[in-house]
Amino acid sequence: MAEVTATLGLTPEQVRLALTSASLAPSVHNSQPWRFRVLPDRIELHPDHDRRLAATDPDGHELRLACGAALFNLRLALQGFGIRPLVTILPGQDAPGALAVVRRGGVLRPDDEMRALLKAVPRRRTNRRPFFESGVDGRHRHALVRAAELERSWLYVVDTREEVARMKGLVRRAHLLQQEDPGVRAELESFTGDRPDATDGIPPASAGFRPETQDEWIFRDFQAAERVAGKDYESNPLVAVVCSHYNGQLADVQAGQAMQRVLLTATTLGLSASFMSQPVEVRPVREELRRALGSMLVPHTLLRIGYSTPVPATPRRPVTELLMEPTNSRS
């Protein structure tokens, strides 16, 4: 097992803290599909293909999105230590197999916004509980859209009644198609329920409530607690789609960074968020969603955003399990 070592002018303990921050990113079913290689001049972010959910995520899109979110957290952590991160996405032969390489690009003094986002990293939760009926005001919506723009992406806020109805239909259609796939069902079951001492997945305390047939929005069943009979889950969360302006693996990683900046910004505003990613995971529904957005934007995930009660953190793997053995450094 590899050990945490010094790099980029940081001590081993500072590197461990930075990688811990990176590991707090969201991922489908909290599968945590990332690994890191620490070298004297860089930190490499690699996909952990053993943790890709082949049925739910056949093309690796969700894996790359999650790794992009981890990359954003890593950038924030380095900035918190006064380092300007120099990031290369899809570095190719410079770091074979890596999705990104982060080097030291100089000194940086964190501003108030950066510090607020960094403080939000350990507080961010995927909140699957029902949201309160109070809506998200225009000022907060603008802040979320701006967060995506700062990462060269776009947050499409679903506003009109017709758009909301169409999104509900797409979520329902994709969910039902996935329910017909035994592989998708098996992956969900393997990461949920009572799993003592698990360092991944979604424990019952973080699972929200069981979905029921009267719900207007279709949610995955994470083997959560039963609900009050006949009560609707919720009818009117803010729904937004994280989008890129182009397609491909680079866009997936970039959109993951934008997604994480949106989620952390929401946390700083006292908002909760969770995912309704089924329409993006099912290819024919994804194409229909793209057409619904006007065909100029590429959708990467659907977020439901609002106000809710606090939820506990999901488990995380120790940093030592995420480390890859170092190789010869390339400058």
HUBELKA-V788654 format. One record per residue. N is the residue number from 1. PSI is psi in degrees with one decimal (NA if undefined). BURIAL is 1 if it has 9 or more other C-alpha atoms within 8 Angstrom, else 0. D_CENTER is the distance of its C-alpha to the mean C-alpha in whole Angstrom. Layout:
# HUBELKA-V788654
n psi burial d_center
N PSI BURIAL D_CENTER
N PSI BURIAL D_CENTER
This chain:
# HUBELKA-V788654
n psi burial d_center
1 131.7 0 27
2 155.7 0 26
3 153.5 0 26
4 128.2 1 25
5 167.1 1 27
6 149.7 1 27
7 158.2 1 26
8 24.4 1 26
9 7.5 0 28
10 149.9 1 26
11 162.8 1 28
12 -38.5 1 26
13 -39.4 0 25
14 -38.0 0 23
15 -42.8 1 22
16 -43.3 1 21
17 -39.4 1 19
18 -43.1 1 17
19 -32.2 1 16
20 -42.9 1 15
21 -44.4 1 13
22 -39.2 1 11
23 -9.1 1 11
24 7.1 1 9
25 156.4 1 6
26 154.8 1 4
27 157.2 1 5
28 125.7 1 8
29 21.0 1 10
30 46.3 1 9
31 -19.5 1 11
32 62.6 1 10
33 55.7 1 11
34 154.7 1 12
35 162.6 1 15
36 140.5 1 17
37 123.2 1 21
38 119.6 1 23
39 164.7 1 26
40 -30.6 0 28
41 6.8 1 27
42 165.1 1 23
43 123.6 1 20
44 138.1 1 19
45 121.0 1 15
46 147.2 1 16
47 143.7 1 14
48 93.1 1 15
49 -22.0 0 17
50 -17.3 0 18
51 6.2 0 15
52 134.6 1 14
53 99.0 0 15
54 -34.3 0 18
55 -45.4 1 18
56 -34.0 1 15
57 65.4 1 14
58 -28.5 0 17
59 6.6 0 17
60 9.2 1 14
61 -47.9 1 12
62 -36.2 1 8
63 -49.0 1 9
64 -35.0 1 10
65 -45.5 1 6
66 -41.8 1 5
67 -35.8 1 8
68 -39.7 1 8
69 -41.5 1 5
70 -36.9 1 8
71 -41.2 1 11
72 -43.0 1 10
73 -39.2 1 11
74 -43.3 1 13
75 -47.2 1 15
76 -45.0 1 15
77 -42.2 1 17
78 -39.5 1 19
79 -36.2 1 20
80 -26.5 1 21
81 8.7 0 23
82 17.2 1 25
83 132.6 1 24
84 111.8 1 23
85 132.1 1 20
86 110.0 0 22
87 132.6 0 19
88 117.4 0 20
89 138.5 1 17
90 65.8 1 19
91 -10.3 1 22
92 -134.3 0 24
93 -15.9 0 27
94 -28.3 0 26
95 80.3 1 24
96 130.2 0 24
97 -12.7 0 21
98 147.7 1 18
99 -26.9 1 16
100 153.2 1 16
101 134.5 1 19
102 123.7 1 19
103 172.6 1 23
104 121.3 1 25
105 16.5 0 26
106 -165.2 0 28
107 144.9 0 28
108 135.8 0 26
109 114.5 0 26
110 138.4 1 23
111 178.4 0 24
112 -40.2 0 23
113 -43.0 0 20
114 -42.2 1 19
115 -38.4 1 20
116 -41.2 1 18
117 -40.0 1 15
118 -41.2 1 16
119 -26.8 0 17
120 -18.3 1 14
121 -52.4 1 12
122 -13.2 0 14
123 -18.1 0 14
124 136.9 1 11
125 148.5 1 10
126 112.7 1 9
127 105.6 1 12
128 4.8 1 14
129 162.4 1 17
130 145.9 1 20
131 155.8 1 19
132 160.4 0 23
133 -14.2 0 24
134 132.9 0 25
135 172.6 1 23
136 122.5 1 21
137 169.7 0 23
138 -35.8 0 24
139 -43.1 0 23
140 -36.5 1 20
141 -43.7 1 19
142 -40.5 0 20
143 -37.2 1 18
144 -42.0 1 15
145 -42.3 1 16
146 -37.8 0 18
147 -43.7 1 14
148 -39.5 1 13
149 -37.7 1 17
150 -20.1 0 17
151 25.7 1 14
152 39.3 1 17
153 -171.7 1 15
154 139.6 1 15
155 110.3 1 14
156 111.1 1 17
157 124.6 0 18
158 112.7 1 19
159 -49.5 0 23
160 158.0 0 26
161 -37.4 0 27
162 -40.7 0 27
163 -41.3 1 24
164 -43.8 1 22
165 -39.4 0 25
166 -41.2 0 24
167 -41.5 1 20
168 -42.5 1 21
169 -40.3 0 23
170 -41.2 1 20
171 -44.5 1 18
172 -44.8 1 21
173 -47.1 1 22
174 -40.4 1 19
175 -45.1 1 19
176 -37.1 0 23
177 -40.5 1 23
178 -34.3 1 20
179 -22.3 1 22
180 -8.3 0 25
181 111.6 1 23
182 -28.5 0 24
183 -42.5 0 22
184 -43.8 1 19
185 -40.7 1 21
186 -39.3 0 21
187 -41.7 1 18
188 -45.8 1 17
189 -33.2 1 20
190 -18.5 0 19
191 8.1 1 16
192 174.0 1 18
193 -172.2 1 21
194 106.0 0 23
195 83.2 0 22
196 136.8 0 24
197 12.4 0 23
198 143.9 0 20
199 13.0 0 17
200 -175.4 1 14
201 -173.4 1 14
202 104.6 1 14
203 162.4 1 18
204 -35.8 1 20
205 -20.5 0 19
206 7.8 1 16
207 -1.0 1 16
208 -133.9 1 18
209 157.8 1 21
210 136.7 1 22
211 153.6 1 22
212 164.5 0 25
213 -25.9 0 27
214 -6.3 0 28
215 136.7 1 24
216 -36.4 1 24
217 141.7 1 20
218 122.9 1 19
219 152.5 0 17
220 150.8 0 16
221 102.7 0 19
222 26.3 1 17
223 49.5 1 21
224 -174.8 1 21
225 154.4 1 24
226 159.4 0 26
227 170.5 0 27
228 127.8 0 30
229 132.6 0 32
230 -1.3 0 32
231 131.2 0 29
232 146.8 1 27
233 -59.3 1 23
234 156.5 1 22
235 -21.8 0 24
236 59.2 0 22
237 162.1 1 19
238 126.6 1 17
239 130.2 1 16
240 149.0 1 14
241 121.4 1 13
242 124.0 1 11
243 155.5 1 13
244 170.6 1 15
245 2.2 1 19
246 174.6 0 19
247 164.0 1 18
248 176.6 0 17
249 -38.8 0 16
250 -42.4 1 16
251 -36.7 1 14
252 -47.6 1 11
253 -42.1 1 11
254 -41.3 1 12
255 -32.4 1 10
256 -38.5 1 6
257 -41.9 1 8
258 -43.5 1 9
259 -45.9 1 6
260 -37.7 1 6
261 -38.0 1 10
262 -45.7 1 10
263 -40.9 1 8
264 -37.2 1 10
265 -43.1 1 13
266 -41.7 1 13
267 -42.4 1 13
268 -23.6 1 16
269 3.1 0 18
270 15.2 0 18
271 154.3 1 16
272 159.1 1 13
273 151.8 1 11
274 179.5 1 9
275 144.0 1 9
276 70.4 1 12
277 1.0 1 10
278 -43.3 1 14
279 -24.5 1 16
280 -27.8 1 13
281 -21.7 1 14
282 111.3 1 18
283 -50.4 0 19
284 -33.6 0 22
285 -34.9 1 20
286 -42.1 1 18
287 -37.1 0 21
288 -38.8 0 22
289 -42.0 1 19
290 -41.5 1 20
291 -36.0 0 23
292 -26.3 0 23
293 1.0 0 21
294 5.4 0 24
295 -8.7 0 23
296 -15.8 0 23
297 146.4 1 19
298 115.0 1 17
299 142.8 1 14
300 -33.3 1 10
301 154.7 1 9
302 133.3 1 11
303 140.6 1 10
304 130.1 1 13
305 138.2 1 14
306 -158.6 1 17
307 137.8 1 19
308 -179.8 1 19
309 155.2 0 20
310 152.3 0 18
311 153.8 0 17
312 162.6 0 17
313 149.2 0 14
314 158.0 1 13
315 158.0 1 15
316 146.5 1 14
317 146.1 1 16
318 150.1 0 19
319 -36.5 1 18
320 -25.7 1 22
321 -14.5 0 20
322 -9.1 1 17
323 139.3 1 20
324 151.6 1 22
325 138.7 0 26
326 154.6 0 27
327 -178.2 0 29
328 131.7 0 31
329 142.1 0 30
330 130.9 0 30
331 NA 0 31
